[in-house]
Each structure stands twice: as C-alpha cells, then as structure tokens.
Amino acid sequence: MPDEVPVTADTMTPAARPAVTDRPILKVLAQRWSARAIDPSRAVSRAQVTTVLEAARWAPSSGNAQPWRYLVFDASVPQALDRARACLSRGNAWAYRAPVLLLSLVDRYWPDSDDLNPRALHDVGAASLSLCIQAVSDGLVAHQMAGFDSALARVRFAIPDRMDPVAFIALGHPGPIDLLDDRRRERERAPRRRRPVQQSAFVGGWGGSGVTA
Ligand SMILES: Cc1cc2nc3c(=O)[nH]c(=O)nc-3n(C[C@H](O)[C@H](O)[C@H](O)COP(=O)(O)O)c2cc1C
C-alpha cells in the first residue's frame, strides 16, 4: 500500500471546483467534474463500486435494452488492474493512482439479436453519467477516459465481437493537487468552461433562436 496521502486544503474534492451556472441546477450536477488528483492510499470498497454500478443499472435506455456492460479492475485481481492501467494512453498516466478502473462496453445490437441498436452508445453514456453522479454524491472521483488502446483492451479482456470498449472510468477518493505535474495542476485550477445554453438549444428547428430564460 502506498504511503497515506494527507487531506489538505488543496484536496480536489467534488466541492472544490463547482460549475458556475447561469441557472440554479442540482448541487451534485454542479459539483461533478473530472478530477485527476486521486488519492492512491485510499481504497474504494466493493460496496462503493457496487453502488455506482447500481446507479448505472437504473439509467434509461432505448427499448430498455441496457446495452452497457462494465469490466471492473481493482486490487482483488492485481494482474488485471495492471493490464488495464497499461491500456491507458500516456496522457492518462495520472489515472494509475486510481484504486479502481472501470471499462464501459457497449453491446451494439439489440438483446439476443443481430440487428444494430442505433442508440446503444447514447445509452451507455447515460448509464456512465449516472455512475459518475452517484460517485460524486458518495464523495468519490469518477473520471471517464477515451484515451486508451481499444484493440489492446479487446484482446486482453476477451471482449466479444458484438461489444466495443467505450471508456475507462477512474474511480477513487479525491487527493491533493500536489500529486499532479505542473501542467495538469494548472489545468485542474483553470476556470471550467461551457458554451452557453442558447448556443446548444434552439427553438422550433435548426436556425431557430437560441433558448434563453
Ligand atoms: C467519453 C469521455 C472521454 C474522456 N476522455 C478523457 C481522457 O482520455 N483523458 C482525460 O483526462 N479526460 C477525459 N475526459 C474528461 C473530459 O476532458 C471532461 O469531461 C471535459 O473536459 C469537461 O470537464 P469536466 O468533466 O471536469 O466538467 C473524457 C470525458 C468523457 C465523457
């Protein structure tokens, strides 16, 4: 087990970087962000993992197809955790500190069918966001990552042909920002940015006026 990492004022808790929203939204949504400073000394229990997976379970999906699957990598099978870490791109090396890695998979087809489910990827995203929101609510960090070697993951973890790996999710407890290199530290402190709603939502059709209060 690595040395205990002290919790300091610079620990990147969910509350450390709330979204500055134009309208009031649920606190847990504003507090969700993709932190990279994860405390390597604090384990995430199997009960905590099961809880976030339960949140994913209750996501809505087209035809209730539930096209998501999750592979779980933790200290219970250290070789698999090492192999999962080795699938991550170099830019995601910060995630090696996470005691748990999840890998979301999509079943591209309707259950027990060879017909493609065109909304499958959408629904995996919905399930993973539910998972992340539950994690924030439980005081955990959940950070999704597309930066990984998908072909390698498929082979290493015997992922069936009808499924595709979608995203790794680093799960852990928030840690001090000092764990990160200078560049990443700066990114963690940078203002969080989003397009305004009126540039994403339009009344009456494409080209309609942007939605405002
Ligand atoms: C599907 C997906 C893939 C992502 N891939 C990565 C990644 O490989 N590495 C990383 O550091 N962050 C990754 N992110 C995090 C995004 O960069 C982050 O969600 C975005 O910048 C918005 O910031 P926020 O989540 O803190 O609000 C990913 C997020 C999603 C949803």
The ligand as a Gaussian input file, in Angstrom:
#p B3LYP/6-31G(d) Opt

LIG

0 1
 C      -16.249000       9.909000     -23.102000
 C      -15.238000      10.801000     -22.404000
 C      -13.890000      10.625000     -22.653000
 C      -12.935000      11.391000     -21.955000
 N      -11.605000      11.114000     -22.139000
 C      -10.701000      11.705000     -21.335000
 C       -9.342000      11.289000     -21.351000
 O       -8.935000      10.377000     -22.083000
 N       -8.479000      11.928000     -20.508000
 C       -8.870000      12.923000     -19.657000
 O       -8.039000      13.423000     -18.901000
 N      -10.159000      13.328000     -19.621000
 C      -11.090000      12.740000     -20.424000
 N      -12.406000      13.107000     -20.351000
 C      -12.821000      14.201000     -19.460000
 C      -13.164000      15.449000     -20.265000
 O      -11.987000      16.075000     -20.693000
 C      -14.019000      16.358000     -19.381000
 O      -15.250000      15.720000     -19.112000
 C      -14.307000      17.697000     -20.043000
 O      -13.114000      18.428000     -20.242000
 C      -15.246000      18.547000     -19.187000
 O      -14.707000      18.720000     -17.895000
 P      -15.473000      18.253000     -16.568000
 O      -15.855000      16.808000     -16.739000
 O      -14.461000      18.447000     -15.469000
 O      -16.682000      19.120000     -16.417000
 C      -13.371000      12.381000     -21.046000
 C      -14.732000      12.574000     -20.826000
 C      -15.663000      11.791000     -21.482000
 C      -17.141000      11.988000     -21.182000

